[in-house]
């Protein structure tokens, strides 16, 4: 990431927060750094989630949501990575997965179905049991933990607003 990408995402967030867009496709030019994350075809679709439905939690009108095909069975509220154009449960134990973590699954999905993922903003799930004001890290098998890992990838993924709402902010991964 660089300053230019920060500006692009700031602009996208402002458009979404101000409800001036509800679908945005970002086409990445060959050779761009983001292309490495998206693979082929290099298109990223962001959707504004306004209903928060599904068997997981949900974003709100101020959340950035990615809609992509699941590569395996994913439970709602699982931490998700996007790799090879599909969504998988995040696996921070493999250093090769650095930079693939994107956010929390809004709905459950089996392989081949669409899964919506809260990338930025509020992700709410009744009865989640989060500890407010704690820092949450990526855990194994799509889980999250308040204990920083000592091996693999250490990555902060959010801070809960309350026991049911995570403020999703996927930080840079740190290889341990």
C-alpha contacts under 8 A as a table, 3 or more apart, distances in Angstrom:
res1	aa1	res2	aa2	distance
1	X	4	X	7.97
1	X	5	X	5.98
1	X	6	X	7.27
1	X	33	X	7.42
1	X	34	X	7.87
2	X	5	X	5.46
2	X	6	X	6.36
3	X	6	X	5.02
3	X	7	X	6.32
4	X	7	X	5.15
4	X	8	X	6.35
5	X	8	X	4.92
5	X	9	X	6.19
6	X	9	X	5.30
6	X	10	X	6.07
7	X	10	X	4.95
7	X	11	X	6.12
8	X	11	X	5.15
8	X	12	X	6.22
9	X	12	X	4.91
9	X	13	X	6.02
10	X	13	X	5.18
10	X	14	X	6.22
11	X	14	X	5.15
11	X	15	X	6.26
12	X	15	X	5.15
12	X	16	X	6.20
13	X	16	X	5.06
13	X	17	X	5.88
13	X	64	X	7.32
14	X	17	X	5.12
14	X	18	X	5.94
15	X	18	X	5.36
15	X	19	X	6.22
15	X	20	X	5.28
15	X	21	X	5.90
16	X	19	X	5.05
16	X	20	X	6.21
16	X	21	X	5.69
16	X	22	X	6.73
16	X	48	X	6.72
16	X	61	X	7.71
16	X	62	X	6.57
16	X	63	X	7.71
16	X	64	X	7.31
17	X	20	X	7.79
17	X	61	X	6.87
17	X	62	X	4.91
17	X	63	X	7.68
19	X	22	X	6.95
19	X	61	X	7.75
21	X	24	X	7.07
21	X	48	X	7.67
22	X	47	X	5.65
22	X	48	X	4.79
23	X	45	X	7.18
23	X	46	X	5.90
23	X	47	X	4.73
23	X	48	X	6.49
24	X	45	X	5.85
24	X	46	X	5.35
24	X	47	X	6.64
25	X	43	X	6.62
25	X	44	X	5.64
25	X	45	X	4.55
25	X	46	X	6.41
26	X	43	X	5.75
26	X	44	X	5.17
26	X	45	X	6.47
27	X	42	X	6.10
27	X	43	X	4.74
27	X	44	X	6.62
28	X	32	X	6.62
28	X	34	X	6.94
28	X	35	X	6.06
28	X	42	X	5.45
28	X	43	X	6.35
29	X	32	X	5.72
29	X	35	X	7.26
29	X	42	X	7.59
30	X	35	X	6.61
30	X	42	X	7.98
31	X	35	X	6.61
32	X	35	X	5.34
32	X	36	X	7.56
33	X	36	X	5.83
33	X	37	X	7.72
34	X	37	X	5.42
34	X	38	X	6.58
35	X	38	X	5.09
35	X	39	X	5.75
35	X	40	X	7.95
35	X	42	X	5.80
36	X	39	X	5.57
37	X	82	X	7.87
37	X	83	X	7.25
37	X	99	X	7.41
37	X	100	X	6.71
38	X	41	X	7.27
38	X	42	X	5.31
38	X	43	X	7.02
38	X	44	X	7.28
38	X	82	X	7.90
38	X	83	X	7.49
38	X	84	X	7.36
38	X	85	X	6.44
39	X	42	X	5.72
39	X	84	X	6.21
39	X	85	X	6.49
40	X	43	X	7.85
40	X	84	X	7.90
40	X	85	X	7.13
44	X	66	X	7.87
45	X	66	X	6.15
45	X	67	X	6.76
46	X	64	X	6.45
46	X	65	X	5.53
46	X	66	X	4.88
46	X	67	X	6.95
47	X	64	X	6.50
47	X	65	X	5.08
47	X	66	X	6.05
47	X	67	X	7.03
48	X	61	X	6.45
48	X	62	X	7.79
48	X	63	X	6.74
48	X	64	X	6.00
48	X	65	X	5.95
49	X	52	X	6.46
49	X	58	X	7.72
49	X	59	X	5.99
49	X	60	X	6.10
49	X	61	X	6.06
49	X	63	X	6.93
49	X	64	X	7.44
49	X	65	X	6.28
50	X	59	X	7.31
50	X	60	X	5.65
50	X	61	X	5.16
51	X	58	X	7.53
51	X	59	X	7.91
51	X	60	X	7.25
52	X	57	X	6.53
52	X	58	X	3.89
52	X	59	X	5.57
52	X	60	X	6.52
52	X	106	X	7.29
53	X	56	X	7.57
53	X	57	X	7.26
53	X	58	X	6.30
53	X	106	X	7.55
53	X	107	X	7.43
54	X	57	X	7.04
54	X	58	X	7.54
54	X	76	X	7.66
54	X	106	X	6.35
54	X	107	X	4.55
54	X	108	X	7.10
55	X	75	X	7.96
55	X	76	X	5.63
55	X	106	X	7.18
55	X	107	X	4.96
55	X	108	X	5.72
56	X	75	X	7.20
56	X	76	X	3.65
56	X	77	X	5.14
56	X	105	X	6.82
56	X	106	X	4.84
56	X	107	X	4.72
56	X	108	X	6.37
56	X	125	X	6.39
57	X	76	X	6.56
57	X	77	X	5.86
57	X	105	X	7.54
57	X	106	X	4.98
57	X	107	X	7.06
57	X	123	X	6.11
57	X	124	X	4.86
57	X	125	X	3.92
57	X	126	X	7.28
58	X	106	X	4.93
58	X	107	X	7.85
58	X	118	X	7.20
58	X	122	X	7.79
58	X	123	X	5.11
58	X	124	X	5.25
58	X	125	X	6.64
59	X	62	X	7.53
59	X	63	X	5.31
59	X	64	X	7.62
59	X	65	X	7.27
59	X	106	X	7.28
59	X	118	X	5.82
59	X	121	X	7.02
59	X	122	X	5.38
59	X	123	X	4.56
59	X	124	X	6.42
60	X	63	X	5.34
60	X	121	X	7.66
60	X	122	X	6.17
60	X	123	X	7.17
62	X	121	X	6.12
62	X	122	X	7.26
63	X	118	X	6.53
63	X	119	X	7.26
63	X	120	X	5.47
63	X	121	X	4.30
63	X	122	X	5.90
63	X	123	X	7.76
64	X	118	X	5.97
64	X	119	X	5.50
64	X	120	X	5.13
64	X	121	X	6.53
65	X	116	X	6.39
65	X	117	X	5.29
65	X	118	X	4.58
65	X	119	X	5.61
65	X	120	X	7.36
66	X	116	X	5.60
66	X	117	X	5.02
66	X	118	X	6.58
66	X	119	X	6.72
67	X	114	X	6.45
67	X	115	X	5.77
67	X	116	X	4.43
67	X	117	X	6.33
68	X	85	X	7.85
68	X	86	X	6.44
68	X	87	X	6.58
68	X	114	X	5.36
68	X	115	X	5.58
68	X	116	X	6.57
69	X	85	X	7.72
69	X	86	X	5.34
69	X	87	X	6.16
69	X	111	X	7.35
69	X	112	X	5.64
69	X	113	X	5.45
69	X	114	X	4.40
69	X	115	X	5.97
70	X	73	X	6.90
70	X	74	X	7.14
70	X	86	X	5.39
70	X	87	X	4.52
70	X	88	X	6.35
70	X	109	X	6.48
70	X	110	X	6.39
70	X	111	X	4.85
70	X	112	X	5.45
70	X	113	X	5.67
70	X	114	X	5.96
70	X	115	X	5.94
71	X	86	X	5.03
71	X	87	X	5.35
71	X	88	X	5.70
71	X	110	X	7.70
71	X	111	X	4.75
71	X	112	X	6.31
72	X	87	X	7.35
72	X	88	X	5.92
72	X	89	X	7.84
72	X	109	X	7.92
72	X	110	X	5.80
72	X	111	X	4.24
72	X	112	X	7.64
73	X	88	X	7.75
73	X	108	X	7.55
73	X	109	X	5.68
73	X	110	X	4.02
73	X	111	X	5.40
74	X	78	X	6.77
74	X	88	X	6.85
74	X	89	X	6.29
74	X	105	X	7.50
74	X	108	X	5.46
74	X	109	X	5.31
74	X	110	X	6.26
75	X	78	X	5.62
75	X	105	X	7.10
75	X	107	X	6.97
75	X	108	X	4.38
75	X	109	X	6.65
76	X	104	X	7.72
76	X	105	X	5.07
76	X	106	X	5.35
76	X	107	X	4.57
76	X	108	X	4.37
76	X	109	X	7.83
77	X	104	X	5.34
77	X	105	X	4.85
77	X	106	X	5.90
77	X	107	X	7.36
77	X	125	X	7.46
78	X	89	X	6.59
78	X	90	X	7.96
78	X	104	X	5.48
78	X	105	X	5.38
78	X	142	X	4.86
78	X	143	X	5.96
79	X	89	X	6.06
79	X	90	X	5.58
79	X	101	X	7.52
79	X	102	X	7.77
79	X	103	X	5.65
79	X	104	X	4.53
79	X	105	X	6.42
79	X	138	X	7.21
79	X	142	X	4.38
79	X	143	X	5.91
79	X	144	X	7.14
80	X	87	X	6.35
80	X	88	X	5.60
80	X	89	X	4.67
80	X	90	X	4.67
80	X	101	X	5.89
80	X	102	X	5.99
80	X	103	X	5.50
80	X	104	X	5.71
80	X	105	X	6.40
80	X	117	X	7.49
80	X	142	X	6.07
81	X	87	X	5.69
81	X	88	X	5.38
81	X	89	X	6.09
81	X	90	X	4.82
81	X	91	X	7.78
81	X	100	X	4.96
81	X	101	X	3.97
81	X	102	X	5.29
81	X	103	X	7.15
82	X	85	X	6.38
82	X	86	X	5.44
82	X	87	X	4.49
82	X	88	X	6.23
82	X	100	X	5.46
82	X	101	X	6.55
82	X	102	X	6.69
83	X	86	X	5.58
83	X	87	X	6.46
83	X	88	X	7.32
83	X	100	X	6.27
87	X	115	X	7.55
89	X	141	X	5.69
89	X	142	X	4.38
90	X	100	X	7.99
90	X	101	X	6.14
90	X	138	X	7.53
90	X	139	X	7.79
90	X	140	X	7.00
90	X	141	X	6.04
90	X	142	X	4.53
90	X	143	X	7.66
91	X	94	X	6.30
91	X	97	X	6.81
91	X	139	X	7.33
91	X	140	X	5.51
91	X	141	X	5.75
91	X	142	X	6.51
92	X	95	X	6.68
92	X	97	X	6.50
92	X	98	X	7.31
92	X	138	X	6.58
92	X	139	X	6.63
92	X	140	X	6.31
92	X	152	X	5.82
92	X	153	X	4.91
92	X	154	X	7.27
93	X	140	X	6.88
93	X	151	X	7.05
93	X	152	X	4.48
93	X	153	X	6.25
94	X	97	X	5.67
94	X	98	X	7.82
94	X	152	X	5.88
94	X	153	X	7.27
95	X	98	X	5.62
95	X	152	X	5.49
95	X	153	X	5.96
95	X	175	X	6.70
97	X	100	X	5.61
97	X	101	X	7.61
98	X	101	X	7.28
98	X	153	X	6.76
98	X	173	X	6.05
98	X	175	X	7.84
99	X	172	X	7.34
99	X	173	X	6.52
101	X	170	X	7.40
102	X	117	X	7.67
102	X	119	X	5.66
102	X	170	X	6.72
103	X	117	X	5.81
103	X	118	X	5.35
103	X	119	X	4.45
103	X	120	X	7.35
103	X	157	X	7.53
103	X	168	X	7.01
103	X	169	X	7.97
103	X	170	X	6.83
104	X	117	X	5.18
104	X	118	X	5.19
104	X	119	X	6.81
104	X	123	X	7.39
104	X	168	X	7.96
105	X	108	X	7.00
105	X	115	X	6.58
105	X	116	X	5.81
105	X	117	X	4.40
105	X	118	X	6.46
106	X	115	X	7.16
106	X	116	X	5.38
106	X	117	X	5.49
106	X	118	X	6.60
106	X	123	X	7.80
107	X	115	X	5.99
107	X	116	X	6.20
107	X	117	X	7.92
108	X	115	X	6.80
109	X	112	X	7.98
109	X	113	X	5.62
109	X	114	X	6.58
109	X	115	X	5.77
110	X	113	X	5.68
118	X	121	X	7.13
118	X	122	X	7.64
118	X	123	X	6.35
118	X	168	X	7.38
119	X	168	X	6.59
119	X	169	X	7.30
119	X	170	X	7.56
120	X	167	X	7.52
120	X	168	X	5.09
120	X	169	X	5.61
120	X	170	X	7.65
121	X	167	X	5.40
121	X	168	X	5.16
121	X	169	X	7.06
122	X	165	X	6.38
122	X	166	X	5.72
122	X	167	X	4.69
122	X	168	X	6.03
123	X	165	X	5.60
123	X	166	X	5.22
123	X	167	X	6.46
123	X	168	X	6.73
124	X	164	X	5.51
124	X	165	X	4.27
124	X	166	X	6.36
125	X	128	X	5.59
125	X	164	X	5.24
125	X	165	X	6.47
126	X	164	X	5.33
127	X	163	X	7.34
127	X	164	X	5.96
128	X	163	X	6.38
128	X	164	X	5.09
128	X	165	X	7.92
129	X	163	X	4.92
129	X	164	X	6.21
130	X	160	X	6.41
130	X	162	X	6.85
130	X	163	X	4.23
130	X	164	X	6.22
130	X	165	X	7.60
130	X	166	X	7.79
131	X	134	X	5.76
131	X	160	X	6.59
131	X	162	X	6.99
131	X	163	X	5.72
132	X	159	X	7.14
132	X	160	X	4.79
132	X	161	X	5.54
132	X	162	X	4.81
132	X	163	X	5.94
133	X	159	X	5.99
133	X	160	X	5.81
133	X	161	X	6.67
133	X	162	X	7.83
134	X	146	X	6.81
134	X	159	X	5.86
134	X	160	X	6.67
135	X	146	X	5.89
135	X	156	X	6.93
135	X	157	X	7.99
135	X	158	X	6.38
135	X	159	X	5.08
135	X	160	X	7.68
136	X	144	X	6.22
136	X	145	X	5.41
136	X	146	X	4.71
136	X	147	X	7.59
136	X	156	X	5.77
136	X	157	X	5.86
136	X	158	X	5.51
136	X	159	X	6.02
137	X	144	X	5.59
137	X	145	X	5.26
137	X	146	X	6.00
137	X	147	X	7.05
137	X	148	X	6.25
137	X	149	X	7.90
137	X	154	X	6.83
137	X	155	X	5.37
137	X	156	X	4.34
137	X	157	X	5.43
137	X	158	X	7.34
138	X	142	X	7.41
138	X	143	X	6.47
138	X	144	X	4.84
138	X	145	X	6.47
138	X	154	X	6.98
138	X	155	X	5.66
138	X	156	X	6.46
138	X	157	X	6.21
139	X	142	X	6.31
139	X	143	X	4.59
139	X	144	X	4.33
139	X	145	X	5.59
139	X	149	X	7.97
140	X	143	X	5.41
140	X	144	X	7.34
145	X	148	X	7.37
148	X	154	X	6.47
149	X	152	X	7.31
149	X	153	X	7.23
149	X	154	X	5.64
149	X	176	X	7.95
150	X	154	X	7.50
150	X	176	X	6.15
151	X	154	X	7.60
151	X	175	X	7.67
151	X	176	X	5.00
152	X	175	X	5.99
152	X	176	X	5.44
153	X	173	X	6.09
153	X	174	X	5.58
153	X	175	X	4.76
153	X	176	X	5.90
154	X	173	X	5.78
154	X	174	X	5.05
154	X	175	X	6.35
154	X	176	X	6.65
155	X	170	X	7.37
155	X	171	X	6.05
155	X	172	X	6.40
155	X	173	X	4.64
155	X	174	X	6.24
156	X	169	X	7.66
156	X	170	X	6.15
156	X	171	X	5.35
156	X	172	X	7.66
156	X	173	X	7.66
157	X	168	X	6.10
157	X	169	X	5.37
157	X	170	X	4.29
157	X	171	X	6.09
158	X	166	X	6.23
158	X	167	X	5.43
158	X	168	X	4.53
158	X	169	X	4.97
158	X	170	X	6.50
159	X	166	X	5.77
159	X	167	X	5.40
159	X	168	X	6.93
159	X	169	X	7.90
160	X	163	X	6.75
160	X	164	X	7.61
160	X	165	X	5.57
160	X	166	X	4.07
160	X	167	X	5.60
161	X	164	X	7.79
161	X	165	X	5.49
161	X	166	X	5.89
161	X	167	X	6.35
162	X	165	X	5.34
162	X	166	X	7.33
